[in-house]
Amino acid sequence: MTQPLIPIDQCPIQIEDDRTGTNVETLKRAFADNLFYLQGKYESLATQDDFYMALAYTLRDRLLSRWLKTMKTYMEKDVKVVYYLSAEFLMGRHMGNSLINLHLYDRVRQAVEESGLDLDEILEHEPDPGLGNGGLGRLAACFVDSLATLEIPAVGYGIRYEFGIFTQAIRDGWQAEVPDKWLRFGNPWEIAHPDQAVEVKLGGHTEMYHNEKGEYKVRWIPANRVVGIPYDTPVPGYDTNTVNPLRLWRAEASDDFNFDAFNAGNYDGAVAEKMRSETISKVLYPNDNTPQGKQLRLEQQFFFVSCSLQDIIRTHLLRHPSLHNLHDTAAIQLNDTHPAVAIAEMMRLLMDEHEMDWNTAWRVTQKTFSYTNHTLLPEALEKWSVGLFEYLLPRHLEIIYEINRRFLEDVKRWYPGDDNLISRLSLIDESGEKYVRMANLACVGSHAVNGVAALHTQLLKQDTLRDFYKLWPGKFINKTNGVTPRRWILMCNPKLAELYNSKIGEGWLKDLSQLKQLEKYVDDPDFCQQWREIKLHNKRQLAQYIWEHNGIEVDPHSMFDIQVKRIHEYKRQHLNLLHIIALYNQIKQNPDQHIVPCTFIFGGKAAPGYFMAKLIIKLTNSVADVINHDPDVRGRLKIVFLNNFNVSLGQRIYPAADLSEQVSTAGKEASGTGNMKFAMNGAMTIGTLDGANIEIREEAGEENFFLFGLTAQEVADTKAKGYNPRDYYSSNPSLKAVIDRIAAGYFSHGDKELFKPLVDSLMYHDQYMLFADYQAYVDCHKQVSKTYSDQDKWTRMSILNALRMAKFSSDRTIREYCNEIWNVQPVPIEMEEYSQENA
Ligand code: KOT
């Protein structure tokens, strides 16, 4: 007789089991085992990549019991779950994070060292999973960390891109894009679940029929089908047993789709179709703040949305007989409009596949969904041509038209005769070629709409979404962004974390407001000395990195003035350059004049098709070339462009900054999150009243923030009056000298054409008003230099900044979403004694 299987939760796993044990001897044994049995290598022949893989498996094993227990608890308790739908999750490396969240750092370091290896070197061999472009994707990653830490049942749903954001190389000062083959050696953190694959339909047409009850129904006859295979990555909370899944979908050809071609002996045709299906999850579109109106992009969006909604519905139906109460078990968050087609897909699934009537389906949909807007740039609002929509998603277009018809009928009743209002609110833009407006769809289909910083939400209400705000003021709510202090303080700045721990213990990691207790040390010379030493240590490490990667020697005692973020005109990296050139001009006029030695560090990727952003990178490198080598400068100014800025490079950069550049045109940056990471690590901010800068300044105290520039209102007023950048150029000799130097080809070996597009754009349009803010920015920098020269004062300001950033923990943000949008509660995960003891 065969033995029955023991239920997994009753498996008699022992403390010393090689897959769960956490004492040093067991860890060493497990590590060696994984190297042998999973990597298939003798230690003597193994590479650092093999060691990384073996250690990753060792850690994943130690996450599994908590992970399975988390899933089981959610099932049994029938809890309400947050589903975070996002086309991007910019997770960064997993290994360091798992070591921290499992409290295993010290023991694993010892095990690795006793095996004759270096943990830091192994950590560097993890590829940085770059499944996102910038702020929006990184926010999703911070949110899943906070959700698990706060013990909130949650699933992150997205796409398992085979190629993430490109690797940026710099060739002759220009950006070059190299494909990101992050899966080359396999991904040890994920587990595939082909048993839970779902089918997604595309294209074709619809037809009407009558069901058994004689009701009129619509059926979608697709032209194509693809299959979504889920890959789950564990997301462990800090200091909890909760391990939530990040579920990413990979597209695969469906069997029956190939079947006919194969049977007919048409292998080439079958293979071509297979390739076409699998292209859907091939590559992340590298655009930030500009949509890519490509068919494949819409296919990606619909693909992951449909997979995820089918998965959510399947989960619900395991415990409930119908979908009438879906909103009681599911809160679905749309991370911008990239997944907004979910509103139509949910309606289709409820009505066409689960027999629900329109009114009920619409009520359930609205109660389930909420939508976050992430941009104020009008050109970034997504719209899809009606023709493409009809071709790819014929049934969804019908549904969108019907949502629109009913919606506009209501509006006509509320505001009779206002045709302009109707055309602005319509889900269809009919001003020229017809488009589906995704933000309008998301607003109508959600019960809550939020911006990501106070100013951003206010501008949404006043401007971008004002007509919707007028209809439903109660739907609009602000949720200022935050970042996880686990990665953005503890992991990236261990010395600072150690200082905090030595004074107040580790409670601050889950309650950042505890740092306020440290304010009493702000005048304590010992504490200030330690603070400066930590900053200097971090700067030395970054200087070393710069030396190794750029061959530029920088002085760790110089002021590190840093701007790292995507390259975009509205973010105004070129305003930073104008200031640097102004300093250079001063030196050229008077080489002996005193200036505060300064290292200007830049980093960030440009969208491959964004010419002006690429030209800004070229200009940065060209200015660096000239200034870094000019003997008159005597090393007092250094300019460094760090290539391939990504999450792991960010972890080196933020802790080493003295000054954080947050200089976007007011009213353009929705929030910013890099600004928070810098301030948490004790950098001072020079910034405009834009996005979350405003709230950072409020928290830090206005005396601890270098403010300059027009307000959002002044920007709008100046534009309305007719802005002429040439007036500023002609009346400001310093600005004129800077522009003239670029235009004369001084940074381009005499070539006057190279930077002409940039110069002309500033002189004749200056859409982002660099000239209007130029003098204020230069003056503010003088204030910065003066303050930096008084190191006691600077240290005090730096300390107060770092200690007052509690508001910008993503834990605070997530608590607000839970209470005010999702209506979900924490669900603690109880573990058997053995794992508690081991933890
Ligand atoms: C990308 C495409 C379309 C619409 C918006 C985007 C977008 C916006 N991508 N990243 N963002 C940024 O999101 C961050 C998180 O909320 C913000 O801090 C930042 O200001 C946005 O630019």
Boltz pocket constraint, residues with backbone or C-beta under 6 A from the ligand:
constraints:
  - pocket:
      binder: B
      contacts: [[A, 134], [A, 135], [A, 136], [A, 137], [A, 139], [A, 287], [A, 288], [A, 289], [A, 290], [A, 291], [A, 336], [A, 373], [A, 374], [A, 375], [A, 380], [A, 381], [A, 452], [A, 481], [A, 668], [A, 669], [A, 670], [A, 671], [A, 672], [A, 673], [A, 691]]
      max_distance: 6.0
